[in-house]
Amino acid sequence: MSRVPSTVPPEGAAIPPRHPLAPASGTKIPSHFGHCFGCGELHPTGLHLEAYVGEALDITATFVVTENHQGAPGLAHGGLLSLAFDEALGKLMWLIRAPGVTARLETDFLLPVPIGATLFITAEITGQIGRKVYSSAVGRLNSFDGPIAVKAAALYIIVPMAHFLESAPKEYIDHVTKHPELLAFVDPDFEINP
């Protein structure tokens, strides 16, 4: 039986430095793909999650729960809430300028999240060992000091940018060719030749 990786940083994990070329505090982190269900502005029923860089290795994010996000009538679907946290926690990788994939995501649901509510998420990197980056987040209802509705923790693995581009559709390659700042935020060594 294989061991399930933990989302808790192990002994010896360090807080990584914020990359000197990371986006400035207060900067909106752009969508990596317009049709992303989590953060894409072009997805008709997506979360349209917006994330902003914090002061250290943290971000804040929000999304409005609509009728398209229902599980039980009138309430957000738990899987979509997990998606929101995966999206927010994944945006932390922009602060260390390293592309990463989700290895494990744990989500705890503490309160129902109704349609019409705005979920306010704060997320931070909690440690790193090698290619493993640990993070955690809290989601509050209707304000950054509202009641905690959801908590999450994740483990991301740093991968080469090629991992994302090898199977990317032509539409995505065209999009980042027109907006190279999207990849420049994440991977300082990646270049696109238009």
C-alpha positions in Angstrom: 0.0 0.0 0.0 1.4 3.4 -1.0 1.7 6.2 1.6 -0.7 9.1 1.1 1.3 12.4 1.0 0.6 14.9 3.7 -0.4 18.5 3.2 1.4 19.4 6.5 5.0 20.5 5.9 7.4 18.0 7.4 10.2 18.8 9.8 12.9 20.6 8.0 10.6 22.4 5.5 11.5 26.0 5.0 9.4 29.0 3.9 10.7 29.7 0.5 11.8 33.2 -0.5 9.5 35.3 -2.5 11.0 35.4 -6.0 12.5 38.9 -6.7 10.4 39.0 -10.0 7.2 37.9 -8.4 4.2 40.2 -9.0 4.0 43.2 -6.6 1.8 43.2 -3.6 -1.8 44.3 -4.5 -1.3 43.0 -8.1 -4.2 41.0 -9.6 -2.9 37.6 -10.7 -4.1 37.2 -14.3 -5.9 34.1 -15.5 -3.5 31.6 -17.0 -6.2 30.6 -19.6 -9.3 32.5 -20.4 -11.4 29.4 -20.5 -10.2 28.0 -17.2 -13.3 26.9 -15.1 -11.7 28.3 -12.0 -10.3 31.7 -13.0 -11.0 32.2 -16.7 -13.0 35.3 -17.6 -14.2 33.7 -20.8 -15.8 30.6 -19.2 -19.6 31.2 -19.2 -20.4 29.4 -16.0 -17.0 29.3 -14.3 -16.1 30.6 -10.9 -14.4 33.7 -12.3 -12.1 33.6 -9.2 -10.1 36.8 -8.8 -6.8 36.6 -6.8 -4.5 39.4 -5.6 -0.9 39.2 -4.3 -0.5 39.8 -0.6 2.5 41.2 1.3 4.5 38.0 1.7 3.8 34.5 0.4 0.1 35.0 0.5 -2.8 35.9 -1.7 -6.4 36.9 -1.3 -9.2 35.7 -3.7 -12.9 36.0 -4.1 -15.7 34.4 -6.1 -19.4 34.8 -6.1 -21.5 31.6 -5.8 -24.1 31.6 -8.6 -26.9 29.2 -9.5 -24.4 27.5 -11.9 -22.4 26.4 -8.8 -25.2 24.5 -6.9 -25.0 21.1 -5.5 -28.0 20.9 -3.1 -30.7 23.5 -4.1 -29.5 26.9 -3.0 -26.1 25.8 -1.9 -22.6 25.6 -3.5 -21.5 22.2 -4.6 -18.7 20.9 -2.4 -16.6 19.9 -5.4 -16.8 23.4 -6.8 -15.7 24.8 -3.4 -12.7 22.4 -3.6 -12.0 23.7 -7.1 -12.0 27.3 -5.8 -9.4 26.4 -3.2 -7.3 24.5 -5.7 -7.4 27.5 -7.9 -6.5 30.0 -5.1 -3.8 27.8 -3.6 -2.3 27.2 -7.0 -2.0 30.9 -7.6 0.5 31.0 -4.7 3.0 29.4 -7.1 3.2 32.7 -8.9 4.9 34.1 -5.9 7.9 31.7 -6.2 7.7 31.7 -10.0 7.5 28.0 -10.3 4.9 26.1 -12.2 3.3 23.3 -10.2 0.6 20.6 -10.1 -1.7 19.6 -7.3 -0.5 16.4 -5.6 -3.0 16.5 -2.8 -5.8 18.8 -1.7 -7.7 18.5 1.6 -10.9 20.5 2.0 -12.9 20.8 5.2 -16.5 22.1 5.0 -17.5 24.0 8.1 -20.6 25.9 7.0 -22.9 25.8 4.0 -22.1 28.3 1.3 -25.4 29.7 -0.2 -26.0 31.0 -3.7 -25.4 34.7 -3.8 -22.7 34.6 -1.2 -19.1 35.7 -1.9 -16.4 33.5 -0.6 -13.4 35.4 0.6 -10.2 33.2 0.5 -6.9 33.9 2.1 -4.1 31.5 1.2 -0.4 31.2 2.1 2.6 29.0 1.4 3.5 27.1 4.6 6.7 25.4 3.6 8.8 23.8 0.9 11.2 20.9 0.6 12.8 20.4 -2.8 10.0 20.3 -5.4 7.2 20.0 -2.8 5.4 23.2 -1.9 2.9 23.1 1.0 0.1 25.7 1.5 -3.1 26.3 3.4 -6.2 28.5 3.0 -9.3 29.7 4.7 -12.6 30.8 3.1 -15.0 33.2 4.8 -18.5 34.1 4.0 -19.2 37.6 2.6 -16.1 39.4 3.9 -12.5 38.7 4.9 -13.6 38.8 8.6 -16.8 36.8 8.1 -17.5 33.3 9.5 -15.1 30.6 8.3 -17.0 28.3 5.9 -14.2 26.2 4.4 -10.6 25.4 5.2 -8.1 23.7 2.8 -4.5 22.6 2.7 -2.5 21.4 -0.3 0.7 19.9 -1.6 2.0 21.1 -5.0 4.8 19.6 -7.0 7.0 21.9 -9.1 7.1 20.7 -12.7 8.7 22.1 -15.9 6.5 24.4 -17.9 6.7 21.9 -20.7 4.3 19.7 -18.6 1.5 22.2 -19.3 2.4 23.1 -22.9 2.9 19.6 -24.4 -0.8 18.9 -24.4 -2.1 22.4 -24.6 -4.5 23.2 -27.5 -3.4 25.6 -30.2 -5.9 28.2 -28.7 -3.9 28.3 -25.5 -0.5 28.5 -27.2 -1.9 31.4 -29.3 -3.2 33.1 -26.1 0.1 33.0 -24.3 1.9 34.0 -27.5 -0.2 37.2 -27.5 0.2 37.5 -23.6 3.7 36.3 -22.8 3.5 38.0 -19.4 1.3 35.1 -18.3 4.2 32.7 -18.5 6.8 35.3 -17.6 5.1 35.7 -14.2 5.5 32.0 -13.5 8.7 30.7 -15.3 11.4 33.3 -15.8 13.3 31.0 -18.2 10.3 30.3 -20.5 10.1 32.2 -23.7 7.5 32.1 -26.5 8.5 33.0 -30.0 5.5 34.6 -31.7 
